[in-house]
C-alpha cells in the first residue's frame, strides 16, 4: 500500500512538473507571438504611412500640374480677349504679379 501511495505522490509531482513546464512554454510562445504581432503591426503602419505619403505626393504633383495648366489657359484666354497697348499691358502684368505674390501696390 505504501508503494502505491508513493507512486501516486510521485505521479502527482510529475504531473505538476509537466503542467509547470507546459505553462512556461505557453508563456514563452505567447510572448514571442505578441512580439511578432507588434512587429508585423509596426511594419504594416510603416508601409501604410509610406503609401499615404506617396499618394499625397502624387496628388500634390497632379494638383500643381493642373494649376499650371489652368493658369496657362487663363493666360491664353486673357491674351486672346484683351488688346492692350504695350505700356498698359506691362502695367497690368505688374499689378497681377504683385497681387499673386502678395505685395502691396506701389
Secondary structure, 3 states (H helix, E strand, C coil): CHHHHHHHHHHHHHHHHHHHHHHHHHHHHHHHHHHHHHHHHHHHHHHHHHHHHHHHHHHHHHHHHHHHHHHHHHHHHHHHHCCCCHHHHHHHHHHHHHHHHCCCCC
